[in-house]
Amino acid sequence: MTDERLFALQRRERLMDELRRHGSLRVREVARTLEVSELTIRRDIAALAARGLLTRVHGGATLPTELDPAQARRHRPAATPFTIGMVVPSLDYYWPQIVGGARSAAVALGVHIQLRGSSYDPAEDRRQISRLIAAQQVQGLLLAPNLEGEGLDEMVDWLVGLPVPAILVERQISRWTPTPRQLGWVRSDHAMGLEMAVRHLHEHGHRRIGLVLSKGSPTSAHLAQGWHKACAELDLPGGFVVRESVALDVPGHREIIKGILDRSRSARITALIVHSDPDAMSIAQYLTEQGLSVPDDMAMVSYDDEVAHLAEPAMTAIRPPKSRVGRVAVEMMVSRLREGRRHPAQRVLVLPELVLRNSSVPRAGGARP
């Protein structure tokens, strides 16, 4: 076997490892990691797709899904006894990877997914869930309803009373429910992800770190929990927490960012953890406009890793295991449907990962005191 052939096999093994871990990959990121051209990675993806090992998508690849008819015909069993309804609050940011992971698991297990897009509105959640149930085609539901604000108890009671089993995805109910078997959940361990970010910055010398939470996000409570835990364990001041949305499309975002950075200077903050990517990129862009450097003047870590790699500099990020969450949700539901009420309730946390890029480690001089 020639060296060139060996190197190609090694690259393709790395590609498949990445897909198994995350459910998807981006050509640009993999090419940079493996230090080869994007054309080389595209050729590897084409070769693996020809063998039915992955599905090509624009800019990258995913594990095989029902969107690839040839793959579905190759692997789907003759009988498909279950159809699972899935209602998610968004079909663009964050959720497509969860849906992709769910579809990959569905293909492997021989079940169907019926997807419905909702919003962050409880009334719309109910409408879409009710439509799936009324059609009498689904045997189980994967749901990500809005569980914030007034009406929470009413919504929980309604979910518990659904005629088919339901599993919450990236959501959980903290209070006791009378029939807990009806509402298992699987979600990213966001609190642990935030701890990873704090500890990473701490390891690189930062002792005054700030947290910017996206206003109104259901993830914020978990991130705040991880923040306070990490700060307490590392003996760091944990008082600098801002709850504001500062993405470029937020009216008045520049004034909000200026206020955050003014406070940062007063508190001698040397690093910020920002949820989510658009907000982090907006702050980084403002810093650059003011003649400040990321990471030398302000280190940054983003939370979500949807578009953090597109920032300048590329943004270190915490990546929730979105594809894995979708896969686990389907696997849990299929087990529940096959075993019936004998199946124990499951509540699963899946760990995020830290993706190191250029925004968090000072290029010279270390962290400021």
N, C-alpha and C positions, 0 to 999 in steps of 0.2 A: 504494500500500500504506500503510495507516494505521500510526502509530507503535506502537499496541498490537499489531498483527499482527507488526510487525518485532521488537518485544521478545520476543514469544512464540517466534518462530523462533530468535532468538539464544539464548534460554534452552534451547530443545530441542537446539540444536547443542552447547551446553555439556554438557547431560545425556548426549548420545551420546558426546562426547569423554571424559567421565568413565567411561562404561561400557567404551569401547574400551581405556582405560588399565588399568582395574581389574577389569572383568568384572561389577561390581555397584556399586550406590550405595544410600545411605540417604536417605530423604526428609528427615529432620531435619537431617542435615549439609548437604545440598545447599541446602535452604531458608535455612539460616543463612549459607552462603557467598554465595548470590545475593541475600540480603536481600529475600526474598519469603516469603509465607506457605506453610505446608506444604500447604494446600489447592491453591494454585497449582501446586506441583510435582506433586501427585497427578494434577491434570488434565492436565499435560504428559505424565506417564507414561502415562495412559490413552490420550491421542491417539497417542503413539508405539507403544503396544502394539497399537492398532487397525490400524496400518500394518505390523505384524509386525516392528518394529525392535527390540523388547525384550520381556521377559517380566515381568509384574508379580508381585511376591512380597510377603509381609507386611512392611510398613515400608520398601519400596524397590522395586528392579528389578534384573534381571540381563540379560545378553545372552541371546538365545534358546537354549533347551536342549531336550533330548528330553522334559523334563517338560511342555512346551507342545505338545500333539499337533498343533494347527493349524500351528504354525511348523515342526514336524518334517515334516509332509506337504508343506508348501510348498517346502522347501529340500532334503529328502533325495533323493538320486538313486534311481532305480528299483532298482539293485543295491547291496547292502551286503556287499561281499566279506569284510570283516574284522570280527571281534569281539575287543575288547581287554579283558582282565581287569584289575581294579584293586583292590588291597588296601591299605587305609589303617588306621592304628592307632586312629582316633577318628572318630566321626560327628557330633560336636558342636563342640568348640572347635578352631579353626584350620583343620581339614581340609575343612569344607563348601565354603569358597571355592575350594580346590584342585580338589575334585570338580566344582564348578560350572564352572570354567574348562575342565576336561577334557571335560565333557559338551558345552559350547558348541563346542569344536573338533571333537568327534565328529560333531555335527550338521552342521557346515559341510563336513566331509570325507566324510560318508556312511558312517560306521562306528558300531558299537555299543559301549557300555561295559557290562560286567558288574561291578557293585560288590560288594565284600565288606568288611565291617567286621571288624577284628581288635582287638588290644590292644597293649600294649607288652611282650608276652610272646613270645619266639621260638618256643615250642611252638605257640602259637595262630597265629602268622604261618605256620608250616609247614602247619598244618591247613587254613587257608583257601586258601593257594596250591595245596596238593595237591588240594583239592576242585575248584578251577577247572580244573586240568590233567586230572583224572580224568574230568570231564564232556566233554572233547574238543571244546569249543565255542570256545575262545579260541586265537587265533594269536599273541598277544603279551601281555605282562604289564607293568603299571605297579605298582611295589611300594615300600612304605615300611616295611621290616622293622626290628626292633630289632637294631642292630649294636653294642650295648654289652656289656661284661662278658665272662664266660667263654663259650666256645663260638663265638667270632667266626669263627675259621678254618674250623670245621666248617660254619657257616652260609654263609660265602662260597663254599666248595667246593660246597655243595648248590645255591646260587643259580646258580653258573656252569654246573652240570650240568643245569639245567632243559631240557626238550625244546623249549621255545619261547623266543624272545628276550625279554629283560627289560630294563627301564629303571628305575633307582631314582629315586624322587621325594622331594625334601628329604632325601636320604641320599647318602652316597658312601662308597666303599671306598678307604682310603688306601694299602693295601698292593698290591703287584703281584699280578695274577692271570694264570694261563696263557693264558686266552682273553679278552682285554679287550673284544673286540667284543660279547660276550654281555652285558656290564654297563656300558652308558652310564648317565649320570645327568644330572638337571637339578635345581637347587636354588637357593634364595635365597642371595644373597651376604651372609650374616649378618655376617661380619667387616667388610665395608664398611658395613653398616648401623650397626654399633656405632661405627665411625669417624665416621660422620655425626653421631651423637649427641654424641660427645666434642667434635668440632669446633664443633658448634652451641653447646654450653655454654661452650667456650673463647672463642668470638667474643663472648659476652655477659659476659665478665669472670671466669669461674670458673677458678680455678687449682688447686683442691683438690676433686677429683671422686671419688665412690665408685661401685663397681659391685656390684649384688646379682644373682647368678645363681640361677635356679631349680634346685634340687637334682635331679639325675637326668635333666635334659633333654638330648637329643642335640644341641640347638642350643648348649649352654653352651660347648663347646670352640671353636666358631667365634667366638662372642662374645668369649671370652677372648683369642683371637688378634687380633681387631680392636682390643680394648682396649689390649693391650701395644704394638701397632704405633702406634696414635694417640698414646699417652702418650709413647712414645720420640720420635716425630717432633715433638711439641709441647713436649717437655721438661717433662712433668708427672709428678708422683709417681704410680706405678701400683700401689702396694702395697695399697690399700684395695679388696680383692675379697672378697666374702662369698658363700658357696654355701649358701643356706638358702631353703626354701620358706616363705613367710609369708602366703599367702592366708588369707582369713577362715575357711575350713574346715579349716585345718591346726591340729591340737591344739597349744596353747601358743604360738600365733602372736604374742600380745601380748608375752610375755616375750622372744621372739626379736627382735621389732622393737625393744623397749626396749634390748636389748643392742647392736643395730646402731646405734641413734641415740646411745647412750652412747659408743660407739667413734667415731662421726662427730664428736661434739663434741670429743673428745680430739684427733682428727686435724684439726680445723678444716675439716671437709668442708662445702662450701656447695651441692653439687648431687649428686644420685643418679641413676644410670641403673639401671632395674629391669626384669628379665625374670621374669614377663610381666605383662600388664595386671592380673590379679587381685591379684598381689603388690604392684604399684605402688599400686593403689587402697587396699589394706589399710594400707600405710605412710602414705599421704596422710591416711587417716581417723584413724589414730593420732596423727599430728602435729596435726591439727585438735583432737582431744580434749585434747591437751596445751597448747592455746592458742597453737600455732605456726602460721605462715602459709606456704602454698605459693602462689607461689614465693619470697616475700620472705625467709622464714627458711630454707627449703630448696627449691631448684629441683629439678624432677623431669622425667625423660624415661622413658617406658615403652617396652618392646619387644614388639611384636606387633600393636597397634592393632586388637584385636577388640572391646573394650568401653571403651577409654580415653576415648572421647568422653562416656561416662556419668559420669565422675568429677566431683568438685567440688573445685577447678576442673577443667574439661576438660583432659585430659592430653595434652601434646605427646608424640608417639609416632613410633617408626620402624615403618613399615608394610611388611612383606615382601610381595613381589608374588605373593600366593598364587594368584589366578586365572590370572595369566600363567604361573606355573610349571605349572599343570595343562594349560593350552592347549599350551605348548611340549612337554610330555611326550607328548601325543597326536600332535602334528605330527611329532615325532622318531620315534615308533613307526610311524606310517603310512609315513613315508619308508623306514624300515628294512624294513617288510614288502613294500613295493612294489619296492625295489631289491635285496632279499636281501643276501647277503654282500658285494656290491659296495659297500654303504653303509658309509662310514667310521664308526668309533665316535665318539660325540659326548659331551662332558662340558661342561655349560652352567651358567654362573652368571647369575642375573638380579638386577639391582640393586633394593634396597628404596628407599623414599622417606621423607623427613622430613615429618611432618604437624604443622604448628605450631598449638598451642593456647595455653592460658593458664598452664600449670604450669612453664614454663621460663624466662620472661623476667621479672625483678623489676619490680614495678609502681612501686617508688620506691627510690631510694638505691643501685641497682646491686647487684652481687654483693658479699658480705662479703669482707674481705681474709683 
